Amino acid sequence: MASNSVDVLEIFEDSTTGWRTNKYDWNFIQREWDTQKYLSFIIYDNRQSIENIIYDVYSIVMFHNEDKNTCTIYLYGYIEEPSELDENVDPRVYEIRYFKEMSIPAGLALIKNFYDNATLPVIDESWEKQYKNTTPPREYVLTCDNDIFYLNQYELSNQMIKDALEGVANGKYDIIAVRPSNLDDPGISYFIERGKGKNLHISLYITIEDDVEDDIVYGFKRESSNLTSINYWIQESITSNKLPDLSDWEEVKKKD
């Protein structure tokens, strides 16, 4: 567990009694609040929305303010802004957060209501709004065998990818992937599994749209045991949409 934060909530699709965690009970959460800089509630499934305000809330954070007598609550999600020029154009999606300073009892009450009932707070003019980015986000996920993690929800996503690479290299995982959350979205995907000896077998897929918005997929493969290089390729792809030098990769697939 990190020394200054703790992720305390995991949501599952088959949850029937509110949004229960399989890790921590509420008494634990209250105890941790006294020693942690912030608590981060990560929402994997059944994401809630407030119409015309914030959609698909994926995280709620309770942050200790410097005076220790107040806290700030952050809600992270998305907002749609329709095109002003053409109503037939799909609205642009932006990542957004709302935040509000409040007393610690009020903050804990808000979090407790969410924990027990999956109820988001009422967002009124007392909440501040801030865009996290000015371009539509491309959401990437990390999969480790059957587990899936939405990387934009984690501050230490770089370390998570490093740990996953080490996991597949030492046999903890059979296969890992870093890819767009929707496999049909344009973007760069990596699928990595154990190869021969110490090598890892890497499959790289590039999905692009042509002029008539049909998807075209290009595929490449290679072997490598250099985890530092593999991690660098992945980071460059998901942060800057850059490809590695493909001169020593074998092209394996092209689908129109």
Contacts in CASP RR format, 6 or more apart in sequence:
PFRMAT RR
TARGET T0000
AUTHOR 0000-0000-0000
METHOD contacts of the structure
MODEL  1
MASNSVDVLEIFEDSTTGWRTNKYDWNFIQREWDTQKYLSFIIYDNRQSI
ENIIYDVYSIVMFHNEDKNTCTIYLYGYIEEPSELDENVDPRVYEIRYFK
EMSIPAGLALIKNFYDNATLPVIDESWEKQYKNTTPPREYVLTCDNDIFY
LNQYELSNQMIKDALEGVANGKYDIIAVRPSNLDDPGISYFIERGKGKNL
HISLYITIEDDVEDDIVYGFKRESSNLTSINYWIQESITSNKLPDLSDWE
EVKKKD
4 36 0 8 1.000
4 37 0 8 1.000
4 38 0 8 1.000
5 36 0 8 1.000
5 37 0 8 1.000
5 38 0 8 1.000
5 39 0 8 1.000
5 40 0 8 1.000
5 155 0 8 1.000
6 24 0 8 1.000
6 32 0 8 1.000
6 36 0 8 1.000
6 39 0 8 1.000
6 40 0 8 1.000
7 40 0 8 1.000
7 41 0 8 1.000
7 42 0 8 1.000
8 21 0 8 1.000
8 23 0 8 1.000
8 24 0 8 1.000
8 28 0 8 1.000
8 29 0 8 1.000
8 32 0 8 1.000
8 39 0 8 1.000
8 40 0 8 1.000
8 41 0 8 1.000
9 19 0 8 1.000
9 21 0 8 1.000
9 23 0 8 1.000
9 24 0 8 1.000
9 41 0 8 1.000
9 42 0 8 1.000
9 43 0 8 1.000
9 115 0 8 1.000
10 21 0 8 1.000
10 22 0 8 1.000
10 23 0 8 1.000
10 42 0 8 1.000
10 44 0 8 1.000
11 19 0 8 1.000
11 43 0 8 1.000
11 44 0 8 1.000
11 45 0 8 1.000
11 46 0 8 1.000
12 22 0 8 1.000
12 44 0 8 1.000
12 45 0 8 1.000
13 45 0 8 1.000
13 46 0 8 1.000
15 45 0 8 1.000
15 46 0 8 1.000
18 116 0 8 1.000
18 117 0 8 1.000
18 118 0 8 1.000
19 43 0 8 1.000
19 46 0 8 1.000
19 114 0 8 1.000
19 115 0 8 1.000
19 117 0 8 1.000
19 118 0 8 1.000
21 115 0 8 1.000
24 32 0 8 1.000
26 112 0 8 1.000
26 115 0 8 1.000
29 39 0 8 1.000
29 111 0 8 1.000
29 115 0 8 1.000
30 108 0 8 1.000
32 39 0 8 1.000
33 39 0 8 1.000
33 62 0 8 1.000
33 108 0 8 1.000
36 64 0 8 1.000
37 63 0 8 1.000
37 64 0 8 1.000
38 61 0 8 1.000
38 62 0 8 1.000
38 63 0 8 1.000
38 64 0 8 1.000
39 61 0 8 1.000
39 62 0 8 1.000
39 111 0 8 1.000
40 59 0 8 1.000
40 60 0 8 1.000
40 61 0 8 1.000
41 59 0 8 1.000
41 60 0 8 1.000
41 61 0 8 1.000
41 111 0 8 1.000
41 114 0 8 1.000
41 115 0 8 1.000
42 58 0 8 1.000
42 59 0 8 1.000
42 153 0 8 1.000
42 154 0 8 1.000
43 57 0 8 1.000
43 58 0 8 1.000
43 59 0 8 1.000
43 60 0 8 1.000
44 148 0 8 1.000
44 150 0 8 1.000
46 118 0 8 1.000
47 56 0 8 1.000
47 57 0 8 1.000
47 58 0 8 1.000
48 57 0 8 1.000
48 118 0 8 1.000
48 120 0 8 1.000
49 55 0 8 1.000
49 56 0 8 1.000
49 57 0 8 1.000
50 57 0 8 1.000
50 120 0 8 1.000
50 123 0 8 1.000
53 79 0 8 1.000
53 98 0 8 1.000
53 123 0 8 1.000
54 75 0 8 1.000
54 77 0 8 1.000
54 78 0 8 1.000
54 79 0 8 1.000
54 96 0 8 1.000
54 98 0 8 1.000
54 123 0 8 1.000
55 77 0 8 1.000
55 78 0 8 1.000
55 79 0 8 1.000
55 80 0 8 1.000
56 77 0 8 1.000
56 78 0 8 1.000
57 75 0 8 1.000
57 76 0 8 1.000
57 77 0 8 1.000
57 120 0 8 1.000
58 76 0 8 1.000
58 77 0 8 1.000
58 150 0 8 1.000
58 152 0 8 1.000
58 153 0 8 1.000
59 74 0 8 1.000
59 75 0 8 1.000
59 76 0 8 1.000
59 77 0 8 1.000
59 153 0 8 1.000
60 73 0 8 1.000
60 74 0 8 1.000
60 75 0 8 1.000
60 76 0 8 1.000
60 111 0 8 1.000
60 114 0 8 1.000
61 73 0 8 1.000
61 74 0 8 1.000
61 76 0 8 1.000
62 71 0 8 1.000
62 72 0 8 1.000
62 73 0 8 1.000
62 107 0 8 1.000
62 108 0 8 1.000
62 111 0 8 1.000
63 71 0 8 1.000
63 72 0 8 1.000
63 73 0 8 1.000
63 74 0 8 1.000
64 71 0 8 1.000
65 71 0 8 1.000
65 72 0 8 1.000
65 101 0 8 1.000
69 103 0 8 1.000
69 104 0 8 1.000
70 101 0 8 1.000
70 102 0 8 1.000
70 103 0 8 1.000
70 104 0 8 1.000
71 101 0 8 1.000
71 102 0 8 1.000
71 103 0 8 1.000
71 104 0 8 1.000
71 107 0 8 1.000
72 99 0 8 1.000
72 100 0 8 1.000
72 101 0 8 1.000
72 102 0 8 1.000
73 99 0 8 1.000
73 100 0 8 1.000
73 102 0 8 1.000
73 107 0 8 1.000
73 110 0 8 1.000
73 111 0 8 1.000
73 121 0 8 1.000
74 97 0 8 1.000
74 98 0 8 1.000
74 99 0 8 1.000
75 97 0 8 1.000
75 98 0 8 1.000
75 99 0 8 1.000
75 120 0 8 1.000
75 121 0 8 1.000
75 123 0 8 1.000
76 95 0 8 1.000
76 96 0 8 1.000
76 97 0 8 1.000
76 132 0 8 1.000
76 153 0 8 1.000
77 95 0 8 1.000
77 96 0 8 1.000
77 97 0 8 1.000
78 93 0 8 1.000
78 94 0 8 1.000
78 95 0 8 1.000
78 96 0 8 1.000
78 137 0 8 1.000
79 93 0 8 1.000
79 94 0 8 1.000
79 96 0 8 1.000
80 91 0 8 1.000
80 92 0 8 1.000
80 93 0 8 1.000
80 94 0 8 1.000
81 91 0 8 1.000
81 92 0 8 1.000
81 94 0 8 1.000
82 89 0 8 1.000
82 91 0 8 1.000
83 89 0 8 1.000
83 90 0 8 1.000
83 91 0 8 1.000
83 92 0 8 1.000
92 136 0 8 1.000
93 136 0 8 1.000
93 137 0 8 1.000
94 131 0 8 1.000
94 132 0 8 1.000
94 133 0 8 1.000
94 134 0 8 1.000
94 135 0 8 1.000
94 136 0 8 1.000
94 137 0 8 1.000
95 131 0 8 1.000
95 132 0 8 1.000
95 133 0 8 1.000
95 137 0 8 1.000
95 152 0 8 1.000
96 129 0 8 1.000
96 130 0 8 1.000
96 131 0 8 1.000
96 132 0 8 1.000
97 129 0 8 1.000
97 130 0 8 1.000
97 132 0 8 1.000
98 123 0 8 1.000
98 127 0 8 1.000
98 128 0 8 1.000
98 129 0 8 1.000
98 130 0 8 1.000
99 127 0 8 1.000
99 128 0 8 1.000
99 130 0 8 1.000
100 126 0 8 1.000
100 127 0 8 1.000
100 128 0 8 1.000
102 110 0 8 1.000
110 121 0 8 1.000
113 119 0 8 1.000
113 121 0 8 1.000
114 120 0 8 1.000
114 121 0 8 1.000
137 152 0 8 1.000
138 180 0 8 1.000
138 185 0 8 1.000
138 187 0 8 1.000
138 238 0 8 1.000
138 241 0 8 1.000
139 150 0 8 1.000
139 151 0 8 1.000
139 152 0 8 1.000
139 180 0 8 1.000
139 181 0 8 1.000
139 182 0 8 1.000
140 150 0 8 1.000
140 151 0 8 1.000
140 152 0 8 1.000
140 178 0 8 1.000
140 179 0 8 1.000
140 180 0 8 1.000
140 181 0 8 1.000
140 238 0 8 1.000
141 148 0 8 1.000
141 149 0 8 1.000
141 150 0 8 1.000
141 151 0 8 1.000
141 177 0 8 1.000
141 178 0 8 1.000
141 179 0 8 1.000
141 180 0 8 1.000
141 181 0 8 1.000
142 148 0 8 1.000
142 149 0 8 1.000
142 151 0 8 1.000
142 157 0 8 1.000
142 160 0 8 1.000
142 161 0 8 1.000
142 164 0 8 1.000
142 176 0 8 1.000
142 177 0 8 1.000
142 178 0 8 1.000
143 149 0 8 1.000
143 176 0 8 1.000
143 177 0 8 1.000
143 178 0 8 1.000
143 179 0 8 1.000
144 164 0 8 1.000
144 167 0 8 1.000
144 168 0 8 1.000
144 173 0 8 1.000
144 176 0 8 1.000
145 173 0 8 1.000
145 174 0 8 1.000
145 175 0 8 1.000
145 176 0 8 1.000
149 160 0 8 1.000
150 181 0 8 1.000
151 157 0 8 1.000
151 160 0 8 1.000
151 161 0 8 1.000
151 178 0 8 1.000
151 238 0 8 1.000
154 160 0 8 1.000
158 231 0 8 1.000
158 235 0 8 1.000
161 178 0 8 1.000
161 231 0 8 1.000
161 234 0 8 1.000
161 235 0 8 1.000
162 227 0 8 1.000
162 231 0 8 1.000
164 173 0 8 1.000
164 176 0 8 1.000
165 176 0 8 1.000
165 192 0 8 1.000
165 200 0 8 1.000
165 227 0 8 1.000
165 230 0 8 1.000
165 231 0 8 1.000
166 172 0 8 1.000
166 227 0 8 1.000
167 173 0 8 1.000
167 176 0 8 1.000
168 174 0 8 1.000
168 175 0 8 1.000
168 176 0 8 1.000
168 192 0 8 1.000
168 193 0 8 1.000
168 194 0 8 1.000
168 200 0 8 1.000
169 194 0 8 1.000
169 198 0 8 1.000
169 200 0 8 1.000
169 225 0 8 1.000
169 227 0 8 1.000
171 194 0 8 1.000
174 193 0 8 1.000
174 194 0 8 1.000
175 191 0 8 1.000
175 192 0 8 1.000
175 193 0 8 1.000
176 191 0 8 1.000
176 192 0 8 1.000
176 193 0 8 1.000
177 189 0 8 1.000
177 190 0 8 1.000
177 191 0 8 1.000
177 192 0 8 1.000
178 189 0 8 1.000
178 190 0 8 1.000
178 234 0 8 1.000
178 237 0 8 1.000
178 238 0 8 1.000
179 189 0 8 1.000
179 190 0 8 1.000
179 191 0 8 1.000
179 205 0 8 1.000
180 186 0 8 1.000
180 187 0 8 1.000
180 189 0 8 1.000
180 207 0 8 1.000
183 189 0 8 1.000
183 207 0 8 1.000
184 207 0 8 1.000
184 215 0 8 1.000
185 207 0 8 1.000
186 207 0 8 1.000
186 208 0 8 1.000
186 209 0 8 1.000
186 215 0 8 1.000
187 206 0 8 1.000
187 207 0 8 1.000
187 208 0 8 1.000
187 241 0 8 1.000
188 204 0 8 1.000
188 205 0 8 1.000
188 206 0 8 1.000
188 207 0 8 1.000
188 237 0 8 1.000
188 238 0 8 1.000
188 241 0 8 1.000
188 243 0 8 1.000
189 204 0 8 1.000
189 205 0 8 1.000
189 206 0 8 1.000
189 207 0 8 1.000
190 202 0 8 1.000
190 203 0 8 1.000
190 204 0 8 1.000
190 233 0 8 1.000
190 234 0 8 1.000
190 237 0 8 1.000
191 202 0 8 1.000
191 203 0 8 1.000
191 204 0 8 1.000
191 205 0 8 1.000
192 200 0 8 1.000
192 201 0 8 1.000
192 202 0 8 1.000
192 203 0 8 1.000
192 230 0 8 1.000
193 200 0 8 1.000
193 201 0 8 1.000
194 200 0 8 1.000
194 201 0 8 1.000
195 201 0 8 1.000
195 223 0 8 1.000
196 223 0 8 1.000
198 225 0 8 1.000
199 223 0 8 1.000
199 224 0 8 1.000
199 225 0 8 1.000
200 223 0 8 1.000
200 224 0 8 1.000
200 225 0 8 1.000
200 227 0 8 1.000
200 230 0 8 1.000
201 221 0 8 1.000
201 223 0 8 1.000
202 221 0 8 1.000
202 222 0 8 1.000
202 223 0 8 1.000
202 224 0 8 1.000
202 230 0 8 1.000
203 219 0 8 1.000
203 220 0 8 1.000
203 221 0 8 1.000
203 252 0 8 1.000
204 219 0 8 1.000
204 220 0 8 1.000
204 221 0 8 1.000
204 243 0 8 1.000
204 244 0 8 1.000
204 246 0 8 1.000
204 249 0 8 1.000
205 217 0 8 1.000
205 218 0 8 1.000
205 219 0 8 1.000
205 220 0 8 1.000
205 253 0 8 1.000
206 217 0 8 1.000
206 218 0 8 1.000
206 219 0 8 1.000
206 220 0 8 1.000
206 243 0 8 1.000
207 215 0 8 1.000
207 216 0 8 1.000
207 217 0 8 1.000
208 215 0 8 1.000
208 216 0 8 1.000
208 218 0 8 1.000
209 215 0 8 1.000
209 216 0 8 1.000
210 216 0 8 1.000
214 256 0 8 1.000
216 254 0 8 1.000
216 255 0 8 1.000
216 256 0 8 1.000
217 253 0 8 1.000
217 254 0 8 1.000
217 255 0 8 1.000
218 251 0 8 1.000
218 253 0 8 1.000
218 254 0 8 1.000
219 251 0 8 1.000
219 252 0 8 1.000
219 253 0 8 1.000
219 254 0 8 1.000
220 246 0 8 1.000
220 249 0 8 1.000
220 250 0 8 1.000
220 251 0 8 1.000
220 252 0 8 1.000
221 249 0 8 1.000
221 250 0 8 1.000
221 252 0 8 1.000
222 248 0 8 1.000
222 249 0 8 1.000
222 250 0 8 1.000
224 230 0 8 1.000
233 244 0 8 1.000
236 242 0 8 1.000
236 243 0 8 1.000
236 244 0 8 1.000
237 243 0 8 1.000
237 244 0 8 1.000
END
